[in-house]
Amino acid sequence: MYILKNAITSIFRNKGRNILIGIIIIVIFCSAAITLAITNSANKIMKLKLKY
């Protein structure tokens, strides 16, 4: 219980740092999703070109 209480107070104490970390994580996830979308699109285009 003591560890959980300290963890929760630490989260609320360092709001600015936690917001920055959250923004960085969101940017990384978005860039990974965009990369996967581009890769899938490129693979589909290559498959279509090979058929014709």
SVG drawing of the C-alpha trace seen along z (x, -y; Angstrom):
<svg xmlns="http://www.w3.org/2000/svg" viewBox="-2 -21 12 32">
<polyline fill="none" stroke="black" stroke-width="0.4" points="0.0,0.0 2.9,-2.3 4.5,-1.8 1.2,-2.5 0.6,-5.6 4.0,-7.0 3.7,-6.1 0.4,-8.0 1.8,-11.0 4.8,-11.0 2.6,-10.9 0.6,-14.0 3.7,-15.8 5.5,-15.8 2.7,-16.7 4.8,-18.6 7.3,-15.8 4.5,-13.2 2.8,-15.4 6.0,-15.6 6.6,-11.9 3.1,-11.3 3.5,-13.6 6.7,-11.9 5.1,-8.4 2.1,-9.6 4.5,-11.0 6.4,-7.7 3.2,-5.7 1.9,-7.9 5.1,-7.8 5.2,-4.0 1.6,-3.8 2.4,-6.1 5.5,-4.0 3.5,-0.8 0.8,-2.4 3.4,-3.6 5.1,-0.2 1.8,1.6 0.9,-0.8 4.3,-0.3 4.0,3.4 0.5,3.3 1.7,1.1 4.7,3.4 2.4,6.4 0.1,4.6 3.0,3.6 4.3,7.2 1.0,8.5 0.9,6.3"/>
</svg>
